[in-house]
Amino acid sequence: MISALSYFCIEVNIHACSRVAVELAEFAAEVVAVSASGVLAPGPLFVANMLYGAKQGAMSGVRVAHGHALVEIEVIAAIAADLFSASAFVSENARAIAWVGGAAILGFAGMQVFAVARKKERTFIAAKKGSFAIGVALTALNPFFLLWWLTVGIKLVSDSAAFGAVAGVALLFALHVWMDYAWLTATAFLASRGGSVLQRKYYRLLMYGLAALLAYYGVQFLASAL
């Protein structure tokens, strides 16, 4: 009787573990597939990361990702804790965020143009702490990043609750953030390799082009706030 009961308990645990494993695999696939739409989308953070990468190499991408992740985990946790309503947050704060974010991006782009034009060796972009700070700023002040998490991403946060309030958020963050690190580090490395093979003349043109692209996003953010 005891051995039969033990066997039954083992069978139940095996089936339960198998079910959890399947659910976990399905959730992981969902997170990776959905996250790609946000991680791989071009934007001001991507362009700024390329600018830093051209000067500092792959490690600048890691520092940018650190700053990005710091903001992202707070946004995910806030959504999970239901600290604010998605619709209310967007309607009340989107314009203000777009104004501040657009102005900050234009200011950063202007600083890069000035630095390249002056041919300064020690520029704002060369500061190692700057890459982390820009990761924080261009994430927190990007209305499209916040909108993504409050629309597309909120489904992922909801689904993560099946694995527990805290464990679910931690799992979601881990499954999502590695893609940010991989993408930002890889593109920063590629930017550094491109900068090393380009002649000085063409390298400066590349820096001007990236700064112009960054300015475009700044103008776009400001236009969205009108």
PyMOL CGO cylinders between C-alpha atoms (Angstrom):
from pymol import cmd
from pymol.cgo import CYLINDER

trace = [
    CYLINDER, 0.00, 0.00, 0.00, 2.79, 2.38, 0.95, 0.3, 1, 1, 1, 1, 1, 1,
    CYLINDER, 2.79, 2.38, 0.95, 4.86, 1.50, -2.11, 0.3, 1, 1, 1, 1, 1, 1,
    CYLINDER, 4.86, 1.50, -2.11, 1.84, 2.02, -4.37, 0.3, 1, 1, 1, 1, 1, 1,
    CYLINDER, 1.84, 2.02, -4.37, 1.18, 5.40, -2.81, 0.3, 1, 1, 1, 1, 1, 1,
    CYLINDER, 1.18, 5.40, -2.81, 4.84, 6.38, -3.22, 0.3, 1, 1, 1, 1, 1, 1,
    CYLINDER, 4.84, 6.38, -3.22, 4.75, 5.34, -6.87, 0.3, 1, 1, 1, 1, 1, 1,
    CYLINDER, 4.75, 5.34, -6.87, 1.61, 7.39, -7.42, 0.3, 1, 1, 1, 1, 1, 1,
    CYLINDER, 1.61, 7.39, -7.42, 3.24, 10.46, -5.83, 0.3, 1, 1, 1, 1, 1, 1,
    CYLINDER, 3.24, 10.46, -5.83, 6.31, 10.04, -8.03, 0.3, 1, 1, 1, 1, 1, 1,
    CYLINDER, 6.31, 10.04, -8.03, 4.14, 9.76, -11.14, 0.3, 1, 1, 1, 1, 1, 1,
    CYLINDER, 4.14, 9.76, -11.14, 2.20, 12.89, -10.17, 0.3, 1, 1, 1, 1, 1, 1,
    CYLINDER, 2.20, 12.89, -10.17, 5.43, 14.83, -9.62, 0.3, 1, 1, 1, 1, 1, 1,
    CYLINDER, 5.43, 14.83, -9.62, 6.85, 13.68, -12.94, 0.3, 1, 1, 1, 1, 1, 1,
    CYLINDER, 6.85, 13.68, -12.94, 3.72, 14.76, -14.80, 0.3, 1, 1, 1, 1, 1, 1,
    CYLINDER, 3.72, 14.76, -14.80, 3.66, 18.06, -12.93, 0.3, 1, 1, 1, 1, 1, 1,
    CYLINDER, 3.66, 18.06, -12.93, 7.31, 18.72, -13.73, 0.3, 1, 1, 1, 1, 1, 1,
    CYLINDER, 7.31, 18.72, -13.73, 6.76, 17.81, -17.37, 0.3, 1, 1, 1, 1, 1, 1,
    CYLINDER, 6.76, 17.81, -17.37, 3.83, 20.20, -17.60, 0.3, 1, 1, 1, 1, 1, 1,
    CYLINDER, 3.83, 20.20, -17.60, 5.83, 23.03, -16.02, 0.3, 1, 1, 1, 1, 1, 1,
    CYLINDER, 5.83, 23.03, -16.02, 8.74, 22.34, -18.38, 0.3, 1, 1, 1, 1, 1, 1,
    CYLINDER, 8.74, 22.34, -18.38, 6.44, 22.56, -21.40, 0.3, 1, 1, 1, 1, 1, 1,
    CYLINDER, 6.44, 22.56, -21.40, 4.83, 25.77, -20.13, 0.3, 1, 1, 1, 1, 1, 1,
    CYLINDER, 4.83, 25.77, -20.13, 8.25, 27.25, -19.46, 0.3, 1, 1, 1, 1, 1, 1,
    CYLINDER, 8.25, 27.25, -19.46, 9.48, 26.38, -22.95, 0.3, 1, 1, 1, 1, 1, 1,
    CYLINDER, 9.48, 26.38, -22.95, 6.36, 27.89, -24.52, 0.3, 1, 1, 1, 1, 1, 1,
    CYLINDER, 6.36, 27.89, -24.52, 6.72, 31.06, -22.46, 0.3, 1, 1, 1, 1, 1, 1,
    CYLINDER, 6.72, 31.06, -22.46, 10.42, 31.36, -23.34, 0.3, 1, 1, 1, 1, 1, 1,
    CYLINDER, 10.42, 31.36, -23.34, 9.62, 31.05, -27.04, 0.3, 1, 1, 1, 1, 1, 1,
    CYLINDER, 9.62, 31.05, -27.04, 6.88, 33.68, -26.70, 0.3, 1, 1, 1, 1, 1, 1,
    CYLINDER, 6.88, 33.68, -26.70, 9.17, 36.14, -24.91, 0.3, 1, 1, 1, 1, 1, 1,
    CYLINDER, 9.17, 36.14, -24.91, 12.00, 35.76, -27.44, 0.3, 1, 1, 1, 1, 1, 1,
    CYLINDER, 12.00, 35.76, -27.44, 9.68, 36.06, -30.44, 0.3, 1, 1, 1, 1, 1, 1,
    CYLINDER, 9.68, 36.06, -30.44, 7.78, 39.08, -29.11, 0.3, 1, 1, 1, 1, 1, 1,
    CYLINDER, 7.78, 39.08, -29.11, 10.85, 40.79, -27.66, 0.3, 1, 1, 1, 1, 1, 1,
    CYLINDER, 10.85, 40.79, -27.66, 12.59, 40.77, -31.02, 0.3, 1, 1, 1, 1, 1, 1,
    CYLINDER, 12.59, 40.77, -31.02, 10.16, 43.42, -32.24, 0.3, 1, 1, 1, 1, 1, 1,
    CYLINDER, 10.16, 43.42, -32.24, 11.42, 45.80, -29.57, 0.3, 1, 1, 1, 1, 1, 1,
    CYLINDER, 11.42, 45.80, -29.57, 15.06, 44.77, -29.18, 0.3, 1, 1, 1, 1, 1, 1,
    CYLINDER, 15.06, 44.77, -29.18, 15.96, 44.79, -32.87, 0.3, 1, 1, 1, 1, 1, 1,
    CYLINDER, 15.96, 44.79, -32.87, 13.96, 47.89, -33.79, 0.3, 1, 1, 1, 1, 1, 1,
    CYLINDER, 13.96, 47.89, -33.79, 16.22, 50.82, -34.80, 0.3, 1, 1, 1, 1, 1, 1,
    CYLINDER, 16.22, 50.82, -34.80, 15.96, 53.82, -32.53, 0.3, 1, 1, 1, 1, 1, 1,
    CYLINDER, 15.96, 53.82, -32.53, 17.97, 56.50, -30.70, 0.3, 1, 1, 1, 1, 1, 1,
    CYLINDER, 17.97, 56.50, -30.70, 19.49, 54.00, -28.25, 0.3, 1, 1, 1, 1, 1, 1,
    CYLINDER, 19.49, 54.00, -28.25, 20.75, 51.86, -31.12, 0.3, 1, 1, 1, 1, 1, 1,
    CYLINDER, 20.75, 51.86, -31.12, 22.29, 54.86, -32.90, 0.3, 1, 1, 1, 1, 1, 1,
    CYLINDER, 22.29, 54.86, -32.90, 23.91, 56.20, -29.72, 0.3, 1, 1, 1, 1, 1, 1,
    CYLINDER, 23.91, 56.20, -29.72, 25.28, 52.72, -29.04, 0.3, 1, 1, 1, 1, 1, 1,
    CYLINDER, 25.28, 52.72, -29.04, 26.88, 52.71, -32.48, 0.3, 1, 1, 1, 1, 1, 1,
    CYLINDER, 26.88, 52.71, -32.48, 28.46, 56.09, -31.75, 0.3, 1, 1, 1, 1, 1, 1,
    CYLINDER, 28.46, 56.09, -31.75, 29.93, 54.87, -28.49, 0.3, 1, 1, 1, 1, 1, 1,
    CYLINDER, 29.93, 54.87, -28.49, 30.93, 51.55, -30.03, 0.3, 1, 1, 1, 1, 1, 1,
    CYLINDER, 30.93, 51.55, -30.03, 32.95, 53.28, -32.73, 0.3, 1, 1, 1, 1, 1, 1,
    CYLINDER, 32.95, 53.28, -32.73, 35.07, 54.88, -29.99, 0.3, 1, 1, 1, 1, 1, 1,
    CYLINDER, 35.07, 54.88, -29.99, 35.04, 52.37, -27.15, 0.3, 1, 1, 1, 1, 1, 1,
    CYLINDER, 35.04, 52.37, -27.15, 34.36, 48.98, -28.67, 0.3, 1, 1, 1, 1, 1, 1,
    CYLINDER, 34.36, 48.98, -28.67, 32.14, 46.14, -27.50, 0.3, 1, 1, 1, 1, 1, 1,
    CYLINDER, 32.14, 46.14, -27.50, 32.35, 47.03, -23.79, 0.3, 1, 1, 1, 1, 1, 1,
    CYLINDER, 32.35, 47.03, -23.79, 30.51, 50.28, -24.44, 0.3, 1, 1, 1, 1, 1, 1,
    CYLINDER, 30.51, 50.28, -24.44, 27.60, 48.17, -25.65, 0.3, 1, 1, 1, 1, 1, 1,
    CYLINDER, 27.60, 48.17, -25.65, 27.65, 46.27, -22.37, 0.3, 1, 1, 1, 1, 1, 1,
    CYLINDER, 27.65, 46.27, -22.37, 27.56, 49.55, -20.42, 0.3, 1, 1, 1, 1, 1, 1,
    CYLINDER, 27.56, 49.55, -20.42, 24.72, 50.90, -22.57, 0.3, 1, 1, 1, 1, 1, 1,
    CYLINDER, 24.72, 50.90, -22.57, 22.84, 47.64, -21.93, 0.3, 1, 1, 1, 1, 1, 1,
    CYLINDER, 22.84, 47.64, -21.93, 23.45, 48.06, -18.16, 0.3, 1, 1, 1, 1, 1, 1,
    CYLINDER, 23.45, 48.06, -18.16, 21.75, 51.45, -18.25, 0.3, 1, 1, 1, 1, 1, 1,
    CYLINDER, 21.75, 51.45, -18.25, 18.93, 50.17, -20.43, 0.3, 1, 1, 1, 1, 1, 1,
    CYLINDER, 18.93, 50.17, -20.43, 18.36, 47.15, -18.19, 0.3, 1, 1, 1, 1, 1, 1,
    CYLINDER, 18.36, 47.15, -18.19, 18.25, 49.31, -15.04, 0.3, 1, 1, 1, 1, 1, 1,
    CYLINDER, 18.25, 49.31, -15.04, 15.27, 51.23, -16.40, 0.3, 1, 1, 1, 1, 1, 1,
    CYLINDER, 15.27, 51.23, -16.40, 13.65, 48.20, -17.99, 0.3, 1, 1, 1, 1, 1, 1,
    CYLINDER, 13.65, 48.20, -17.99, 13.47, 46.07, -14.85, 0.3, 1, 1, 1, 1, 1, 1,
    CYLINDER, 13.47, 46.07, -14.85, 11.79, 48.96, -13.02, 0.3, 1, 1, 1, 1, 1, 1,
    CYLINDER, 11.79, 48.96, -13.02, 9.20, 49.35, -15.78, 0.3, 1, 1, 1, 1, 1, 1,
    CYLINDER, 9.20, 49.35, -15.78, 8.47, 45.61, -15.81, 0.3, 1, 1, 1, 1, 1, 1,
    CYLINDER, 8.47, 45.61, -15.81, 8.18, 45.49, -12.01, 0.3, 1, 1, 1, 1, 1, 1,
    CYLINDER, 8.18, 45.49, -12.01, 5.90, 48.53, -11.98, 0.3, 1, 1, 1, 1, 1, 1,
    CYLINDER, 5.90, 48.53, -11.98, 3.57, 46.99, -14.56, 0.3, 1, 1, 1, 1, 1, 1,
    CYLINDER, 3.57, 46.99, -14.56, 3.54, 43.69, -12.67, 0.3, 1, 1, 1, 1, 1, 1,
    CYLINDER, 3.54, 43.69, -12.67, 2.75, 45.45, -9.40, 0.3, 1, 1, 1, 1, 1, 1,
    CYLINDER, 2.75, 45.45, -9.40, -0.02, 47.41, -11.12, 0.3, 1, 1, 1, 1, 1, 1,
    CYLINDER, -0.02, 47.41, -11.12, 1.44, 50.67, -9.84, 0.3, 1, 1, 1, 1, 1, 1,
    CYLINDER, 1.44, 50.67, -9.84, -0.07, 52.58, -12.72, 0.3, 1, 1, 1, 1, 1, 1,
    CYLINDER, -0.07, 52.58, -12.72, -2.71, 52.18, -15.37, 0.3, 1, 1, 1, 1, 1, 1,
    CYLINDER, -2.71, 52.18, -15.37, -1.25, 51.74, -18.85, 0.3, 1, 1, 1, 1, 1, 1,
    CYLINDER, -1.25, 51.74, -18.85, -3.81, 53.93, -20.57, 0.3, 1, 1, 1, 1, 1, 1,
    CYLINDER, -3.81, 53.93, -20.57, -3.67, 56.64, -17.91, 0.3, 1, 1, 1, 1, 1, 1,
    CYLINDER, -3.67, 56.64, -17.91, 0.12, 56.72, -17.92, 0.3, 1, 1, 1, 1, 1, 1,
    CYLINDER, 0.12, 56.72, -17.92, 0.36, 57.07, -21.69, 0.3, 1, 1, 1, 1, 1, 1,
    CYLINDER, 0.36, 57.07, -21.69, -2.34, 59.74, -21.97, 0.3, 1, 1, 1, 1, 1, 1,
    CYLINDER, -2.34, 59.74, -21.97, -1.03, 61.84, -19.08, 0.3, 1, 1, 1, 1, 1, 1,
    CYLINDER, -1.03, 61.84, -19.08, 2.73, 61.63, -19.60, 0.3, 1, 1, 1, 1, 1, 1,
    CYLINDER, 2.73, 61.63, -19.60, 3.49, 60.67, -23.21, 0.3, 1, 1, 1, 1, 1, 1,
    CYLINDER, 3.49, 60.67, -23.21, 3.75, 64.27, -24.49, 0.3, 1, 1, 1, 1, 1, 1,
    CYLINDER, 3.75, 64.27, -24.49, 5.99, 65.41, -21.64, 0.3, 1, 1, 1, 1, 1, 1,
    CYLINDER, 5.99, 65.41, -21.64, 8.28, 62.42, -22.09, 0.3, 1, 1, 1, 1, 1, 1,
    CYLINDER, 8.28, 62.42, -22.09, 8.42, 63.02, -25.84, 0.3, 1, 1, 1, 1, 1, 1,
    CYLINDER, 8.42, 63.02, -25.84, 9.38, 66.68, -25.33, 0.3, 1, 1, 1, 1, 1, 1,
    CYLINDER, 9.38, 66.68, -25.33, 12.11, 65.95, -22.81, 0.3, 1, 1, 1, 1, 1, 1,
    CYLINDER, 12.11, 65.95, -22.81, 13.37, 62.92, -24.71, 0.3, 1, 1, 1, 1, 1, 1,
    CYLINDER, 13.37, 62.92, -24.71, 13.44, 64.74, -28.04, 0.3, 1, 1, 1, 1, 1, 1,
    CYLINDER, 13.44, 64.74, -28.04, 15.32, 67.71, -26.58, 0.3, 1, 1, 1, 1, 1, 1,
    CYLINDER, 15.32, 67.71, -26.58, 17.83, 65.41, -24.85, 0.3, 1, 1, 1, 1, 1, 1,
    CYLINDER, 17.83, 65.41, -24.85, 18.47, 63.43, -28.04, 0.3, 1, 1, 1, 1, 1, 1,
    CYLINDER, 18.47, 63.43, -28.04, 18.97, 66.59, -30.09, 0.3, 1, 1, 1, 1, 1, 1,
    CYLINDER, 18.97, 66.59, -30.09, 21.35, 67.91, -27.45, 0.3, 1, 1, 1, 1, 1, 1,
    CYLINDER, 21.35, 67.91, -27.45, 23.37, 64.70, -27.50, 0.3, 1, 1, 1, 1, 1, 1,
    CYLINDER, 23.37, 64.70, -27.50, 23.52, 64.70, -31.31, 0.3, 1, 1, 1, 1, 1, 1,
    CYLINDER, 23.52, 64.70, -31.31, 24.69, 68.32, -31.28, 0.3, 1, 1, 1, 1, 1, 1,
    CYLINDER, 24.69, 68.32, -31.28, 27.46, 67.50, -28.82, 0.3, 1, 1, 1, 1, 1, 1,
    CYLINDER, 27.46, 67.50, -28.82, 28.72, 64.72, -31.09, 0.3, 1, 1, 1, 1, 1, 1,
    CYLINDER, 28.72, 64.72, -31.09, 28.79, 66.99, -34.15, 0.3, 1, 1, 1, 1, 1, 1,
    CYLINDER, 28.79, 66.99, -34.15, 30.66, 69.66, -32.16, 0.3, 1, 1, 1, 1, 1, 1,
    CYLINDER, 30.66, 69.66, -32.16, 33.16, 67.11, -30.82, 0.3, 1, 1, 1, 1, 1, 1,
    CYLINDER, 33.16, 67.11, -30.82, 33.90, 65.64, -34.26, 0.3, 1, 1, 1, 1, 1, 1,
    CYLINDER, 33.90, 65.64, -34.26, 34.17, 69.09, -35.86, 0.3, 1, 1, 1, 1, 1, 1,
    CYLINDER, 34.17, 69.09, -35.86, 36.65, 70.22, -33.19, 0.3, 1, 1, 1, 1, 1, 1,
    CYLINDER, 36.65, 70.22, -33.19, 38.60, 66.95, -33.56, 0.3, 1, 1, 1, 1, 1, 1,
    CYLINDER, 38.60, 66.95, -33.56, 38.81, 66.58, -29.80, 0.3, 1, 1, 1, 1, 1, 1,
    CYLINDER, 38.81, 66.58, -29.80, 40.39, 63.41, -28.50, 0.3, 1, 1, 1, 1, 1, 1,
    CYLINDER, 40.39, 63.41, -28.50, 38.67, 63.69, -25.15, 0.3, 1, 1, 1, 1, 1, 1,
    CYLINDER, 38.67, 63.69, -25.15, 35.05, 64.12, -26.04, 0.3, 1, 1, 1, 1, 1, 1,
    CYLINDER, 35.05, 64.12, -26.04, 31.80, 63.54, -24.26, 0.3, 1, 1, 1, 1, 1, 1,
    CYLINDER, 31.80, 63.54, -24.26, 31.43, 60.26, -26.08, 0.3, 1, 1, 1, 1, 1, 1,
    CYLINDER, 31.43, 60.26, -26.08, 34.81, 59.03, -24.88, 0.3, 1, 1, 1, 1, 1, 1,
    CYLINDER, 34.81, 59.03, -24.88, 33.75, 59.09, -21.24, 0.3, 1, 1, 1, 1, 1, 1,
    CYLINDER, 33.75, 59.09, -21.24, 33.15, 55.53, -20.09, 0.3, 1, 1, 1, 1, 1, 1,
    CYLINDER, 33.15, 55.53, -20.09, 30.47, 56.61, -17.64, 0.3, 1, 1, 1, 1, 1, 1,
    CYLINDER, 30.47, 56.61, -17.64, 28.67, 58.35, -20.49, 0.3, 1, 1, 1, 1, 1, 1,
    CYLINDER, 28.67, 58.35, -20.49, 27.67, 55.10, -22.19, 0.3, 1, 1, 1, 1, 1, 1,
    CYLINDER, 27.67, 55.10, -22.19, 25.89, 53.89, -19.05, 0.3, 1, 1, 1, 1, 1, 1,
    CYLINDER, 25.89, 53.89, -19.05, 24.19, 57.26, -18.57, 0.3, 1, 1, 1, 1, 1, 1,
    CYLINDER, 24.19, 57.26, -18.57, 23.03, 57.38, -22.17, 0.3, 1, 1, 1, 1, 1, 1,
    CYLINDER, 23.03, 57.38, -22.17, 21.61, 53.87, -21.77, 0.3, 1, 1, 1, 1, 1, 1,
    CYLINDER, 21.61, 53.87, -21.77, 19.53, 55.11, -18.86, 0.3, 1, 1, 1, 1, 1, 1,
    CYLINDER, 19.53, 55.11, -18.86, 18.51, 58.42, -20.47, 0.3, 1, 1, 1, 1, 1, 1,
    CYLINDER, 18.51, 58.42, -20.47, 17.59, 57.17, -23.93, 0.3, 1, 1, 1, 1, 1, 1,
    CYLINDER, 17.59, 57.17, -23.93, 15.56, 54.36, -22.40, 0.3, 1, 1, 1, 1, 1, 1,
    CYLINDER, 15.56, 54.36, -22.40, 13.69, 56.34, -19.74, 0.3, 1, 1, 1, 1, 1, 1,
    CYLINDER, 13.69, 56.34, -19.74, 13.02, 59.26, -22.11, 0.3, 1, 1, 1, 1, 1, 1,
    CYLINDER, 13.02, 59.26, -22.11, 11.95, 57.15, -25.06, 0.3, 1, 1, 1, 1, 1, 1,
    CYLINDER, 11.95, 57.15, -25.06, 8.12, 57.25, -25.29, 0.3, 1, 1, 1, 1, 1, 1,
    CYLINDER, 8.12, 57.25, -25.29, 8.13, 54.40, -27.81, 0.3, 1, 1, 1, 1, 1, 1,
    CYLINDER, 8.13, 54.40, -27.81, 10.00, 52.15, -25.38, 0.3, 1, 1, 1, 1, 1, 1,
    CYLINDER, 10.00, 52.15, -25.38, 7.44, 52.86, -22.66, 0.3, 1, 1, 1, 1, 1, 1,
    CYLINDER, 7.44, 52.86, -22.66, 4.58, 52.46, -25.13, 0.3, 1, 1, 1, 1, 1, 1,
    CYLINDER, 4.58, 52.46, -25.13, 5.97, 49.08, -26.23, 0.3, 1, 1, 1, 1, 1, 1,
    CYLINDER, 5.97, 49.08, -26.23, 5.98, 47.74, -22.67, 0.3, 1, 1, 1, 1, 1, 1,
    CYLINDER, 5.98, 47.74, -22.67, 2.55, 49.21, -21.95, 0.3, 1, 1, 1, 1, 1, 1,
    CYLINDER, 2.55, 49.21, -21.95, 1.01, 47.56, -25.03, 0.3, 1, 1, 1, 1, 1, 1,
    CYLINDER, 1.01, 47.56, -25.03, 2.93, 44.65, -26.50, 0.3, 1, 1, 1, 1, 1, 1,
    CYLINDER, 2.93, 44.65, -26.50, 5.01, 43.94, -23.40, 0.3, 1, 1, 1, 1, 1, 1,
    CYLINDER, 5.01, 43.94, -23.40, 2.11, 44.01, -20.96, 0.3, 1, 1, 1, 1, 1, 1,
    CYLINDER, 2.11, 44.01, -20.96, 0.93, 40.66, -22.39, 0.3, 1, 1, 1, 1, 1, 1,
    CYLINDER, 0.93, 40.66, -22.39, 4.30, 39.14, -21.48, 0.3, 1, 1, 1, 1, 1, 1,
    CYLINDER, 4.30, 39.14, -21.48, 4.07, 40.54, -17.96, 0.3, 1, 1, 1, 1, 1, 1,
    CYLINDER, 4.07, 40.54, -17.96, 0.58, 39.09, -17.62, 0.3, 1, 1, 1, 1, 1, 1,
    CYLINDER, 0.58, 39.09, -17.62, 1.69, 35.66, -18.84, 0.3, 1, 1, 1, 1, 1, 1,
    CYLINDER, 1.69, 35.66, -18.84, 4.69, 35.67, -16.49, 0.3, 1, 1, 1, 1, 1, 1,
    CYLINDER, 4.69, 35.67, -16.49, 2.31, 35.67, -13.50, 0.3, 1, 1, 1, 1, 1, 1,
    CYLINDER, 2.31, 35.67, -13.50, 1.74, 31.95, -14.09, 0.3, 1, 1, 1, 1, 1, 1,
    CYLINDER, 1.74, 31.95, -14.09, 5.23, 31.35, -12.70, 0.3, 1, 1, 1, 1, 1, 1,
    CYLINDER, 5.23, 31.35, -12.70, 4.72, 33.45, -9.57, 0.3, 1, 1, 1, 1, 1, 1,
    CYLINDER, 4.72, 33.45, -9.57, 4.61, 37.16, -8.78, 0.3, 1, 1, 1, 1, 1, 1,
    CYLINDER, 4.61, 37.16, -8.78, 8.34, 37.60, -8.17, 0.3, 1, 1, 1, 1, 1, 1,
    CYLINDER, 8.34, 37.60, -8.17, 9.71, 34.54, -9.98, 0.3, 1, 1, 1, 1, 1, 1,
    CYLINDER, 9.71, 34.54, -9.98, 7.62, 35.35, -13.05, 0.3, 1, 1, 1, 1, 1, 1,
    CYLINDER, 7.62, 35.35, -13.05, 8.98, 38.89, -13.34, 0.3, 1, 1, 1, 1, 1, 1,
    CYLINDER, 8.98, 38.89, -13.34, 12.54, 37.64, -12.82, 0.3, 1, 1, 1, 1, 1, 1,
    CYLINDER, 12.54, 37.64, -12.82, 12.03, 34.96, -15.47, 0.3, 1, 1, 1, 1, 1, 1,
    CYLINDER, 12.03, 34.96, -15.47, 10.57, 37.42, -17.97, 0.3, 1, 1, 1, 1, 1, 1,
    CYLINDER, 10.57, 37.42, -17.97, 13.40, 39.87, -17.39, 0.3, 1, 1, 1, 1, 1, 1,
    CYLINDER, 13.40, 39.87, -17.39, 16.07, 37.18, -17.82, 0.3, 1, 1, 1, 1, 1, 1,
    CYLINDER, 16.07, 37.18, -17.82, 14.50, 35.84, -21.02, 0.3, 1, 1, 1, 1, 1, 1,
    CYLINDER, 14.50, 35.84, -21.02, 14.23, 39.35, -22.47, 0.3, 1, 1, 1, 1, 1, 1,
    CYLINDER, 14.23, 39.35, -22.47, 17.32, 41.22, -21.30, 0.3, 1, 1, 1, 1, 1, 1,
    CYLINDER, 17.32, 41.22, -21.30, 19.92, 38.80, -22.72, 0.3, 1, 1, 1, 1, 1, 1,
    CYLINDER, 19.92, 38.80, -22.72, 18.73, 39.86, -26.17, 0.3, 1, 1, 1, 1, 1, 1,
    CYLINDER, 18.73, 39.86, -26.17, 19.39, 43.52, -25.31, 0.3, 1, 1, 1, 1, 1, 1,
    CYLINDER, 19.39, 43.52, -25.31, 22.92, 42.67, -24.16, 0.3, 1, 1, 1, 1, 1, 1,
    CYLINDER, 22.92, 42.67, -24.16, 23.65, 40.49, -27.17, 0.3, 1, 1, 1, 1, 1, 1,
    CYLINDER, 23.65, 40.49, -27.17, 22.34, 43.05, -29.68, 0.3, 1, 1, 1, 1, 1, 1,
    CYLINDER, 22.34, 43.05, -29.68, 23.93, 46.15, -28.14, 0.3, 1, 1, 1, 1, 1, 1,
    CYLINDER, 23.93, 46.15, -28.14, 27.27, 44.45, -27.55, 0.3, 1, 1, 1, 1, 1, 1,
    CYLINDER, 27.27, 44.45, -27.55, 27.42, 42.96, -31.04, 0.3, 1, 1, 1, 1, 1, 1,
    CYLINDER, 27.42, 42.96, -31.04, 26.49, 46.22, -32.80, 0.3, 1, 1, 1, 1, 1, 1,
    CYLINDER, 26.49, 46.22, -32.80, 28.97, 48.20, -30.67, 0.3, 1, 1, 1, 1, 1, 1,
    CYLINDER, 28.97, 48.20, -30.67, 31.69, 45.71, -31.64, 0.3, 1, 1, 1, 1, 1, 1,
    CYLINDER, 31.69, 45.71, -31.64, 30.80, 45.97, -35.34, 0.3, 1, 1, 1, 1, 1, 1,
    CYLINDER, 30.80, 45.97, -35.34, 30.87, 49.77, -35.08, 0.3, 1, 1, 1, 1, 1, 1,
    CYLINDER, 30.87, 49.77, -35.08, 34.35, 49.63, -33.56, 0.3, 1, 1, 1, 1, 1, 1,
    CYLINDER, 34.35, 49.63, -33.56, 35.58, 47.36, -36.34, 0.3, 1, 1, 1, 1, 1, 1,
    CYLINDER, 35.58, 47.36, -36.34, 34.12, 49.67, -38.96, 0.3, 1, 1, 1, 1, 1, 1,
    CYLINDER, 34.12, 49.67, -38.96, 35.82, 52.65, -37.36, 0.3, 1, 1, 1, 1, 1, 1,
    CYLINDER, 35.82, 52.65, -37.36, 39.19, 50.90, -37.33, 0.3, 1, 1, 1, 1, 1, 1,
    CYLINDER, 39.19, 50.90, -37.33, 39.18, 50.11, -41.04, 0.3, 1, 1, 1, 1, 1, 1,
    CYLINDER, 39.18, 50.11, -41.04, 37.83, 53.44, -42.25, 0.3, 1, 1, 1, 1, 1, 1,
    CYLINDER, 37.83, 53.44, -42.25, 40.21, 56.26, -43.07, 0.3, 1, 1, 1, 1, 1, 1,
    CYLINDER, 40.21, 56.26, -43.07, 39.99, 59.34, -40.86, 0.3, 1, 1, 1, 1, 1, 1,
    CYLINDER, 39.99, 59.34, -40.86, 38.03, 61.27, -43.47, 0.3, 1, 1, 1, 1, 1, 1,
    CYLINDER, 38.03, 61.27, -43.47, 35.35, 58.62, -43.90, 0.3, 1, 1, 1, 1, 1, 1,
    CYLINDER, 35.35, 58.62, -43.90, 35.26, 57.87, -40.19, 0.3, 1, 1, 1, 1, 1, 1,
    CYLINDER, 35.26, 57.87, -40.19, 34.28, 61.50, -39.50, 0.3, 1, 1, 1, 1, 1, 1,
    CYLINDER, 34.28, 61.50, -39.50, 31.58, 61.23, -42.18, 0.3, 1, 1, 1, 1, 1, 1,
    CYLINDER, 31.58, 61.23, -42.18, 30.27, 58.13, -40.44, 0.3, 1, 1, 1, 1, 1, 1,
    CYLINDER, 30.27, 58.13, -40.44, 30.13, 60.00, -37.13, 0.3, 1, 1, 1, 1, 1, 1,
    CYLINDER, 30.13, 60.00, -37.13, 28.28, 62.90, -38.79, 0.3, 1, 1, 1, 1, 1, 1,
    CYLINDER, 28.28, 62.90, -38.79, 25.84, 60.47, -40.38, 0.3, 1, 1, 1, 1, 1, 1,
    CYLINDER, 25.84, 60.47, -40.38, 25.08, 58.73, -37.07, 0.3, 1, 1, 1, 1, 1, 1,
    CYLINDER, 25.08, 58.73, -37.07, 24.65, 62.09, -35.33, 0.3, 1, 1, 1, 1, 1, 1,
    CYLINDER, 24.65, 62.09, -35.33, 22.25, 63.19, -38.08, 0.3, 1, 1, 1, 1, 1, 1,
    CYLINDER, 22.25, 63.19, -38.08, 20.25, 59.97, -37.67, 0.3, 1, 1, 1, 1, 1, 1,
    CYLINDER, 20.25, 59.97, -37.67, 20.11, 60.56, -33.93, 0.3, 1, 1, 1, 1, 1, 1,
    CYLINDER, 20.11, 60.56, -33.93, 18.88, 64.12, -34.55, 0.3, 1, 1, 1, 1, 1, 1,
    CYLINDER, 18.88, 64.12, -34.55, 16.17, 62.70, -36.81, 0.3, 1, 1, 1, 1, 1, 1,
    CYLINDER, 16.17, 62.70, -36.81, 14.83, 60.63, -33.92, 0.3, 1, 1, 1, 1, 1, 1,
    CYLINDER, 14.83, 60.63, -33.92, 14.94, 63.67, -31.67, 0.3, 1, 1, 1, 1, 1, 1,
    CYLINDER, 14.94, 63.67, -31.67, 12.86, 65.68, -34.14, 0.3, 1, 1, 1, 1, 1, 1,
    CYLINDER, 12.86, 65.68, -34.14, 10.49, 62.74, -34.53, 0.3, 1, 1, 1, 1, 1, 1,
    CYLINDER, 10.49, 62.74, -34.53, 9.96, 62.59, -30.76, 0.3, 1, 1, 1, 1, 1, 1,
    CYLINDER, 9.96, 62.59, -30.76, 9.27, 66.33, -30.60, 0.3, 1, 1, 1, 1, 1, 1,
    CYLINDER, 9.27, 66.33, -30.60, 6.86, 66.10, -33.55, 0.3, 1, 1, 1, 1, 1, 1,
    CYLINDER, 6.86, 66.10, -33.55, 4.94, 63.32, -31.79, 0.3, 1, 1, 1, 1, 1, 1,
    CYLINDER, 4.94, 63.32, -31.79, 4.38, 65.64, -28.83, 0.3, 1, 1, 1, 1, 1, 1,
    CYLINDER, 4.38, 65.64, -28.83, 2.72, 68.36, -30.91, 0.3, 1, 1, 1, 1, 1, 1,
]
cmd.load_cgo(trace, "trace")
